[in-house]
């Protein structure tokens, strides 16, 4: 999906929406490349919580769908990382 129009430079719940997107993809890529170190693993967990604050505050249907998919990818990456640690 293309990045939502009008969300560049937009902050929602004190989160820059471009950076939120970039961070999510960065963590997911990191998980695909191998185990995350403790600091990045903690960052991934914190990022999943950020989405729970941001998603309800988005008032654009397309952007809600877009960021829900990004959140789902982040949650899946966290699950993979958790299973890897066992």
Phi and psi in degrees as GROMACS dihedral restraints (atoms count N, CA, C in turn):
[ dihedral_restraints ]
;  ai    aj    ak    al  type     phi  dphi    fc
    3     4     5     6     1   -68.4    20    10
    4     5     6     7     1   151.2    20    10
    6     7     8     9     1   -58.0    20    10
    7     8     9    10     1   140.0    20    10
    9    10    11    12     1   -61.4    20    10
   10    11    12    13     1   129.2    20    10
   12    13    14    15     1   -59.9    20    10
   13    14    15    16     1   139.6    20    10
   15    16    17    18     1    84.3    20    10
   16    17    18    19     1     0.1    20    10
   18    19    20    21     1   -99.3    20    10
   19    20    21    22     1    -3.3    20    10
   21    22    23    24     1   -72.9    20    10
   22    23    24    25     1   129.1    20    10
   24    25    26    27     1    79.3    20    10
   25    26    27    28     1     5.7    20    10
   27    28    29    30     1   -95.3    20    10
   28    29    30    31     1   134.8    20    10
   30    31    32    33     1  -109.0    20    10
   31    32    33    34     1   133.6    20    10
   33    34    35    36     1  -129.1    20    10
   34    35    36    37     1   127.4    20    10
   36    37    38    39     1    52.5    20    10
   37    38    39    40     1    43.7    20    10
   39    40    41    42     1    62.3    20    10
   40    41    42    43     1    24.3    20    10
   42    43    44    45     1  -118.6    20    10
   43    44    45    46     1   126.5    20    10
   45    46    47    48     1   -72.3    20    10
   46    47    48    49     1   120.6    20    10
   48    49    50    51     1   -67.3    20    10
   49    50    51    52     1   -31.1    20    10
   51    52    53    54     1   -68.3    20    10
   52    53    54    55     1   -44.2    20    10
   54    55    56    57     1   -67.6    20    10
   55    56    57    58     1   -35.9    20    10
   57    58    59    60     1   -60.2    20    10
   58    59    60    61     1   -45.4    20    10
   60    61    62    63     1   -62.0    20    10
   61    62    63    64     1   -49.0    20    10
   63    64    65    66     1   -63.8    20    10
   64    65    66    67     1   -42.2    20    10
   66    67    68    69     1   -62.2    20    10
   67    68    69    70     1   -43.0    20    10
   69    70    71    72     1   -60.6    20    10
   70    71    72    73     1   -46.9    20    10
   72    73    74    75     1   -66.9    20    10
   73    74    75    76     1   -35.9    20    10
   75    76    77    78     1   -63.8    20    10
   76    77    78    79     1   -44.0    20    10
   78    79    80    81     1   -66.0    20    10
   79    80    81    82     1   -42.8    20    10
   81    82    83    84     1   -61.0    20    10
   82    83    84    85     1   -43.0    20    10
   84    85    86    87     1   -62.4    20    10
   85    86    87    88     1   -42.1    20    10
   87    88    89    90     1   -59.5    20    10
   88    89    90    91     1   -41.1    20    10
   90    91    92    93     1   -64.9    20    10
   91    92    93    94     1   -39.2    20    10
   93    94    95    96     1   -64.8    20    10
   94    95    96    97     1   -29.9    20    10
   96    97    98    99     1   -83.6    20    10
   97    98    99   100     1   -13.5    20    10
   99   100   101   102     1   144.8    20    10
  100   101   102   103     1  -179.5    20    10
  102   103   104   105     1   -59.6    20    10
  103   104   105   106     1   142.9    20    10
  105   106   107   108     1   -84.9    20    10
  106   107   108   109     1   149.2    20    10
  108   109   110   111     1   -72.1    20    10
  109   110   111   112     1   172.5    20    10
  111   112   113   114     1   -59.2    20    10
  112   113   114   115     1   -41.2    20    10
  114   115   116   117     1   -64.7    20    10
  115   116   117   118     1   -47.6    20    10
  117   118   119   120     1   -69.6    20    10
  118   119   120   121     1   -34.1    20    10
  120   121   122   123     1   -62.1    20    10
  121   122   123   124     1   -41.7    20    10
  123   124   125   126     1   -66.0    20    10
  124   125   126   127     1   -37.4    20    10
  126   127   128   129     1   -63.8    20    10
  127   128   129   130     1   -38.6    20    10
  129   130   131   132     1   -63.8    20    10
  130   131   132   133     1   -43.4    20    10
  132   133   134   135     1   -63.2    20    10
  133   134   135   136     1   -43.2    20    10
  135   136   137   138     1   -63.4    20    10
  136   137   138   139     1   -37.0    20    10
  138   139   140   141     1   -63.8    20    10
  139   140   141   142     1   -38.5    20    10
  141   142   143   144     1   -61.7    20    10
  142   143   144   145     1   -35.7    20    10
  144   145   146   147     1   -69.3    20    10
  145   146   147   148     1   -33.7    20    10
  147   148   149   150     1   -59.8    20    10
  148   149   150   151     1   -40.7    20    10
  150   151   152   153     1   -61.4    20    10
  151   152   153   154     1   -32.5    20    10
  153   154   155   156     1   -66.8    20    10
  154   155   156   157     1   -26.1    20    10
  156   157   158   159     1   -85.3    20    10
  157   158   159   160     1   -36.7    20    10
  159   160   161   162     1   -78.3    20    10
  160   161   162   163     1   -45.3    20    10
  162   163   164   165     1   -54.7    20    10
  163   164   165   166     1   -46.2    20    10
  165   166   167   168     1   -65.3    20    10
  166   167   168   169     1   -20.0    20    10
  168   169   170   171     1   -88.7    20    10
  169   170   171   172     1    -6.8    20    10
  171   172   173   174     1   -80.8    20    10
  172   173   174   175     1   126.6    20    10
  174   175   176   177     1  -110.1    20    10
  175   176   177   178     1    27.9    20    10
  177   178   179   180     1  -126.4    20    10
  178   179   180   181     1   123.5    20    10
  180   181   182   183     1   -59.3    20    10
  181   182   183   184     1   -47.0    20    10
  183   184   185   186     1   -63.2    20    10
  184   185   186   187     1   -46.0    20    10
  186   187   188   189     1   -64.5    20    10
  187   188   189   190     1   -35.4    20    10
  189   190   191   192     1   -62.0    20    10
  190   191   192   193     1   -45.1    20    10
  192   193   194   195     1   -61.8    20    10
  193   194   195   196     1   -45.5    20    10
  195   196   197   198     1   -59.3    20    10
  196   197   198   199     1   -53.3    20    10
  198   199   200   201     1   -72.3    20    10
  199   200   201   202     1   -24.1    20    10
  201   202   203   204     1   -65.9    20    10
  202   203   204   205     1   -40.2    20    10
  204   205   206   207     1   -66.0    20    10
  205   206   207   208     1   -40.4    20    10
  207   208   209   210     1   -65.1    20    10
  208   209   210   211     1   -41.8    20    10
  210   211   212   213     1   -61.2    20    10
  211   212   213   214     1   -44.4    20    10
  213   214   215   216     1   -60.3    20    10
  214   215   216   217     1   -39.4    20    10
  216   217   218   219     1   -63.6    20    10
  217   218   219   220     1   -40.6    20    10
  219   220   221   222     1   -65.8    20    10
  220   221   222   223     1   -43.3    20    10
  222   223   224   225     1   -63.9    20    10
  223   224   225   226     1   -42.3    20    10
  225   226   227   228     1   -62.7    20    10
  226   227   228   229     1   -42.2    20    10
  228   229   230   231     1   -61.2    20    10
  229   230   231   232     1   -41.1    20    10
  231   232   233   234     1   -65.0    20    10
  232   233   234   235     1   -38.6    20    10
  234   235   236   237     1   -65.5    20    10
  235   236   237   238     1   -42.7    20    10
  237   238   239   240     1   -60.6    20    10
  238   239   240   241     1   -45.5    20    10
  240   241   242   243     1   -64.0    20    10
  241   242   243   244     1   -38.8    20    10
  243   244   245   246     1   -66.2    20    10
  244   245   246   247     1   -44.3    20    10
  246   247   248   249     1   -64.4    20    10
  247   248   249   250     1   -34.7    20    10
  249   250   251   252     1   -65.2    20    10
  250   251   252   253     1   -33.6    20    10
  252   253   254   255     1   -74.4    20    10
  253   254   255   256     1   -13.7    20    10
